[in-house]
Amino acid sequence: MKTVVADSIEAFGRDEWNRLFPDELEDWSYYRAVERSGLADFAWVYFGVREDGRLRAAVPAFVTDYELDTTVTGALRHVTDALSRAFPRLLRQRMLALGSPVAETCHLGFEPGTSAADQTQMLDAILARAEIYAREQRVQMFAAKDSSARQDALWAPSAKLQGMRRQPGLPTAFLDVCFDNLDEYLASLSRATRKDMRRKLKAGAELRVEWRTNVDDIAPEIMRLYTSTYANAQLSFEELTAEYFRAVLAELGERASCVAYWLGEKLVAFNLVLHDGKRLLDKFLGMDYAYAHEYNLYFCTWFENVRYCIQHRIPLYQSGQGLHVIKRRLGSRLEANWLWYRHRNRLLDAILSIIERVARLDRHDPELAALIKESSP
C-alpha cells in the first residue's frame, strides 16, 4: 500500500473517488466546486491510499489559520476576545485538519468490502502521512474536523495513537420523512409545536418560493443575504464567496438547487440545498433580518424543504449543524460529531487540554451534553 498526497481533487478520478463514498451528495463534483470557489485563507489537501494503483481509501483536508476560540461562547468569549486584541497570534494557530470547512462531516471513505482491520491500517497510514505533511508545512495544529459518531470505533484507536484528543462538535440533524403531506408531518409534532408552526406558516403565506438552478442574475442579492446571516451567526468558521454558490450549482447540476424566497419583487431569503432520490441536504441559508421575524423565514424554509421531500418521495431531510434544539423540536434526530486534535508543541498541547475542559460546547448546552452522553461508549 502507498499513501498519496494531492492538492486537488482532480488528482483522483471522479469514479474512483465516488466509489469510496456511495450515495454521498458532497462527492467529487462538490469538492471540485469548493476548489473553484476562491475561499480565502484555505489551502486544499487530499490524502489517499493506493494498492496496485487502485484507490482504497481517501479523505479531504485543508490548511488554514484557526482561531482557537471559534467554538467559545458566553462570558469566556469576552476573555478570549480581549486576549486576541492584546496578542493577535496567541489564539491564532496554523492548522492542518482532515475534513472540510464546507462539508457536513469528515469524509473518510474506503473501497467497498474493506475489512475493519484494513480500514484501521489505512487510517493509521493516512494519519502518519498527515503528521509528516504538517511538519513539512510547519503547521502547529493537527486535527480531524467533524468525524461522525458512526465511525467512532475506527477513529478512536487511530487518533489516540497519534496523541489526539476529542471534544464535541455541533451535531448533525436528520428528519425521517415518512409522511404523505404536511398535515401528517405537523400531526407528528407535539401539540404546542404544531400550534406554533401553523401560526408561523400563516405569517409567511405571502412569500413566493422559486426553485432555481442558476443564480447569476441574483448573485449580488444572494451575497447580501448570506453576509447578513454570516454576521449574525453565533459560531462561524469559513466565509463563502459568490463563486461558491455558482460553482456548486454548476458542478452538481440537477443535484443542487437554490430556493429563493420573494416578498413581492424583493428577495428576502435563499437556501442552497443538495438532493437526490434518497436525501435532501440543507447547506446554507441566507435571509434579510429585517423580515426574518415577521415572516418566520427560517421556519418557512424548513417546511418548504419538508414539502419538497414529500412531493419527490425523498425519505431523509438532513438539515446539518446548528440550531439543534429547534430541529429536535421539529422532529429531527441528532447524531454527534467530534473534533479530534492536538497541538504539535507539547507544552501548548498540555495547556489546551486544560482549557478545553472549560470551553467545551457541551458544558454550556444541556441538549448537546445529553447527546454526547448517549453517544459515548
C-alpha positions in Angstrom: 0.0 0.0 0.0 1.2 3.5 -0.8 -0.1 6.7 0.9 -0.5 9.6 -1.6 -1.0 13.4 -1.1 -2.5 15.8 -3.6 -3.5 19.4 -3.7 -6.6 19.0 -6.0 -9.5 16.5 -6.2 -8.6 16.2 -9.9 -5.6 14.1 -8.9 -8.2 11.4 -8.3 -10.7 10.1 -10.9 -14.3 11.1 -10.4 -15.5 7.5 -10.4 -12.7 6.1 -8.2 -13.3 8.8 -5.6 -17.1 8.4 -5.6 -16.8 4.6 -5.4 -15.4 5.2 -1.9 -18.4 7.4 -0.9 -21.6 5.7 -2.3 -24.7 7.9 -2.2 -22.8 10.9 -0.9 -24.1 14.3 -2.1 -20.9 16.0 -1.2 -19.0 14.0 -3.7 -16.1 14.6 -6.2 -18.0 17.3 -8.0 -18.8 19.1 -4.8 -15.1 19.2 -3.8 -14.2 20.5 -7.2 -16.8 23.2 -6.8 -15.2 24.1 -3.4 -11.8 24.3 -5.0 -13.1 26.7 -7.6 -14.8 29.0 -5.1 -11.8 31.1 -4.1 -12.4 30.7 -0.4 -9.9 33.0 1.3 -7.3 31.6 3.7 -7.8 27.9 2.8 -5.4 25.5 1.1 -6.8 22.2 0.0 -5.1 18.8 0.5 -6.2 15.2 -0.1 -4.8 12.1 1.4 -5.3 8.7 -0.2 -4.1 5.1 0.0 -3.5 3.2 -3.2 -2.7 -0.5 -3.7 -1.6 -1.8 -7.1 -2.8 1.6 -8.5 -6.3 1.2 -7.1 -7.6 3.8 -4.7 -8.6 2.1 -1.5 -9.1 4.9 1.0 -9.3 8.7 0.9 -10.0 11.8 2.9 -10.1 15.5 2.1 -8.2 18.0 4.2 -7.3 21.7 4.5 -4.8 24.1 5.9 -5.8 27.4 7.5 -5.2 29.8 10.4 -7.5 28.6 13.1 -8.9 30.7 15.9 -8.8 28.6 19.0 -11.8 30.3 20.4 -14.0 29.6 17.4 -16.4 27.5 19.5 -16.2 29.5 22.7 -19.4 31.3 23.8 -20.7 33.2 26.7 -18.6 35.1 29.2 -15.4 33.2 28.3 -15.7 34.6 24.8 -15.2 38.1 26.2 -11.9 36.9 27.8 -10.7 35.3 24.6 -11.6 38.4 22.5 -9.6 40.6 24.9 -6.6 38.2 24.6 -6.9 38.3 20.8 -6.7 42.1 20.8 -3.7 42.1 23.0 -1.9 39.2 21.5 -3.1 38.7 17.9 -1.2 35.5 17.3 -1.8 33.8 20.6 -5.1 32.2 19.7 -4.5 32.0 16.0 -2.7 28.8 15.0 -1.8 27.3 11.7 -3.8 24.1 11.4 -4.0 21.0 9.1 -7.4 19.4 9.5 -8.8 16.3 7.9 -12.3 17.1 6.7 -13.6 20.3 5.0 -14.8 23.6 6.3 -17.8 23.4 4.0 -18.7 19.7 4.4 -21.1 18.2 6.9 -18.7 15.6 8.2 -15.2 14.4 7.7 -15.5 12.3 4.6 -13.3 9.3 5.3 -14.1 6.6 2.7 -12.9 3.1 1.9 -13.2 0.8 -1.0 -16.4 -1.3 -0.6 -15.7 -4.6 1.1 -12.7 -3.3 3.0 -12.4 -5.2 6.3 -12.4 -3.3 9.6 -8.7 -4.3 10.2 -7.7 -3.0 6.8 -9.6 0.2 7.4 -7.7 0.8 10.7 -4.4 0.1 9.0 -5.2 2.6 6.2 -6.4 5.3 8.6 -3.2 4.8 10.6 -1.2 5.3 7.4 -3.1 8.4 6.5 -2.7 10.0 9.9 1.0 9.2 9.9 1.4 10.8 6.5 -0.6 13.8 7.5 1.7 14.2 10.5 4.7 14.3 8.2 2.9 16.8 6.0 2.1 19.0 9.0 5.8 19.0 9.9 6.8 19.8 6.4 4.4 22.7 6.2 5.3 24.0 9.7 1.8 23.6 10.8 1.2 23.9 14.6 -2.1 22.1 15.0 -3.3 18.8 13.6 -7.0 17.9 13.7 -9.9 15.9 12.2 -13.0 18.1 11.9 -16.5 16.7 12.4 -15.7 13.0 12.5 -19.0 11.2 12.6 -20.1 9.2 15.6 -20.9 6.5 13.1 -17.1 6.0 12.7 -16.2 6.2 16.3 -14.9 2.7 16.5 -12.5 3.5 13.7 -11.3 7.0 14.8 -10.9 6.4 18.5 -7.9 4.0 18.5 -6.2 5.6 15.4 -6.5 9.2 16.6 -5.4 8.3 20.1 -2.4 6.6 18.7 -1.4 10.0 17.2 -1.9 11.6 20.6 -5.1 13.4 19.5 -7.9 14.2 21.9 -11.5 14.8 21.1 -14.2 17.3 22.0 -17.7 17.6 20.8 -18.7 19.5 17.6 -22.2 20.5 16.7 -24.4 17.5 15.9 -26.0 16.8 12.6 -29.8 16.7 12.4 -31.8 14.2 10.4 -35.6 14.2 9.8 -37.1 10.9 8.5 -39.8 12.0 6.0 -42.4 9.3 6.1 -45.5 11.5 5.5 -47.9 11.8 2.7 -48.5 15.6 3.2 -47.6 18.4 5.5 -50.6 17.9 7.7 -49.3 14.4 8.6 -45.9 15.9 9.4 -47.5 18.5 11.6 -49.5 15.8 13.3 -46.3 14.1 14.3 -45.2 17.1 16.3 -46.2 18.0 19.9 -49.5 19.9 20.3 -47.7 23.1 21.3 -45.2 22.9 18.5 -48.0 22.1 16.0 -50.0 25.2 17.0 -46.9 27.4 16.9 -45.9 26.1 13.5 -49.3 26.7 12.0 -49.2 30.3 13.2 -45.7 30.8 11.8 -46.7 29.4 8.4 -49.7 31.6 8.2 -47.4 34.6 8.7 -45.2 33.5 5.8 -48.1 32.9 3.4 -47.2 36.0 1.4 -43.9 34.6 0.3 -43.3 33.4 -3.2 -41.0 30.4 -3.5 -38.8 29.7 -6.5 -36.5 26.6 -7.0 -33.6 27.6 -9.2 -30.5 26.0 -10.7 -28.8 29.3 -11.6 -28.3 32.4 -9.6 -26.2 34.6 -11.9 -28.9 37.3 -12.1 -29.4 37.5 -8.4 -25.8 36.8 -7.2 -25.4 40.3 -5.5 -28.6 39.8 -3.6 -27.6 36.2 -2.6 -24.4 37.6 -1.2 -26.2 40.4 0.6 -28.4 37.9 2.4 -25.5 35.5 3.1 -23.3 38.2 4.5 -26.1 39.3 6.8 -26.6 35.8 8.1 -22.9 35.2 8.5 -22.6 38.4 10.6 -25.4 37.2 12.9 -24.1 33.6 13.3 -23.0 32.8 16.9 -20.4 30.3 15.6 -18.7 30.8 12.3 -15.6 29.4 10.6 -15.4 29.8 6.8 -16.8 32.8 4.8 -18.3 31.8 1.5 -18.0 33.6 -1.9 -20.5 34.3 -4.6 -18.5 31.9 -6.7 -19.1 29.1 -4.2 -22.8 29.2 -4.9 -22.4 29.4 -8.6 -19.8 26.6 -8.7 -21.9 24.2 -6.6 -25.0 24.7 -8.8 -22.9 24.3 -12.0 -20.9 21.3 -10.9 -23.7 19.3 -9.3 -26.3 20.1 -12.0 -29.7 18.6 -11.2 -28.5 17.5 -7.7 -28.3 21.1 -6.4 -30.9 23.9 -6.1 -31.1 27.4 -4.8 -34.5 28.0 -3.3 -35.4 31.7 -3.5 -38.0 33.4 -1.2 -39.6 36.6 -2.5 -41.8 39.2 -0.9 -43.2 40.9 -3.9 -40.1 41.7 -6.0 -37.7 41.7 -3.0 -35.5 38.6 -2.3 -35.7 38.1 1.5 -34.2 34.6 1.8 -32.4 31.9 -0.1 -31.5 28.3 0.7 -28.8 26.3 -1.1 -29.7 22.6 -1.0 -28.3 19.4 -2.5 -30.6 16.5 -3.3 -31.1 13.2 -5.0 -33.8 10.5 -4.7 -32.6 9.5 -1.2 -31.7 12.6 0.7 -32.1 16.4 0.7 -29.2 18.2 2.3 -29.7 21.8 3.6 -26.3 23.5 3.0 -26.6 27.2 3.6 -29.4 29.7 4.4 -29.3 33.4 4.0 -32.0 35.8 5.0 -32.9 39.5 5.4 -33.1 40.1 9.2 -35.5 43.0 8.7 -38.1 40.4 7.6 -36.9 37.3 9.4 -39.1 37.5 12.5 -42.2 39.0 10.9 -42.4 36.3 8.2 -40.7 33.5 10.2 -38.3 32.9 7.3 -36.3 30.1 9.0 -39.4 28.0 9.6 -40.8 28.8 6.1 -37.6 27.4 4.6 -37.8 24.3 6.8 -41.4 23.5 5.8 -40.6 24.1 2.1 -37.8 21.6 2.3 -40.1 19.0 4.0 -42.8 19.7 1.4 -40.2 19.1 -1.4 -39.1 15.8 0.2 -42.8 14.7 0.4 -43.5 15.7 -3.1 -40.4 13.9 -4.5 -40.6 10.9 -2.1 -37.2 11.7 -0.6 -37.1 9.8 2.7 -34.4 11.8 4.5 -34.0 15.5 5.2 -30.6 16.4 6.6 -30.6 19.9 8.0 -27.0 20.0 9.1 -25.4 21.6 12.1 -26.6 24.4 14.4 -30.0 25.2 16.0 -30.2 21.6 17.1 -32.7 22.3 19.9 -35.2 23.7 17.4 -34.5 20.9 15.0 -35.2 18.3 17.6 -38.4 20.1 18.4 -39.3 19.8 14.7 -38.9 16.0 14.9 -35.3 15.6 14.0 -32.9 13.0 15.4 -29.4 14.1 16.2 -26.0 12.4 15.5 -22.9 13.5 17.3 -19.8 14.8 15.6 -16.3 15.1 17.1 -13.2 17.3 16.7 -10.0 15.3 17.2 -6.9 17.5 17.7 -3.6 18.1 19.2 -1.0 20.9 19.2 2.4 19.7 17.9 4.1 21.7 20.7 3.8 19.5 23.8 3.6 22.4 26.2 0.9 24.2 24.3 -0.9 21.0 23.8 -1.0 20.4 27.6 -2.3 23.9 28.1 -5.1 23.4 25.5 -6.1 20.1 27.2 -6.8 22.1 30.4 -8.6 25.0 28.6 -10.9 22.6 26.6 -12.5 21.4 29.9 -13.9 24.8 30.3 -14.5 25.7 26.7 -16.2 22.5 25.5 -19.5 23.1 23.8 -21.4 20.6 25.9 -20.5 22.4 29.2 -23.0 25.2 28.2 -25.5 23.2 26.2 -27.6 20.6 28.2 -29.1 19.1 25.0 -25.7 18.6 23.5 -24.3 17.2 26.7 -27.1 14.6 26.8 -26.4 13.6 23.2 -22.7 13.2 23.9 -23.5 11.0 26.9 -25.8 8.8 24.7 -23.0 8.6 22.0 -20.2 7.7 24.3 -19.2 4.1 24.6 
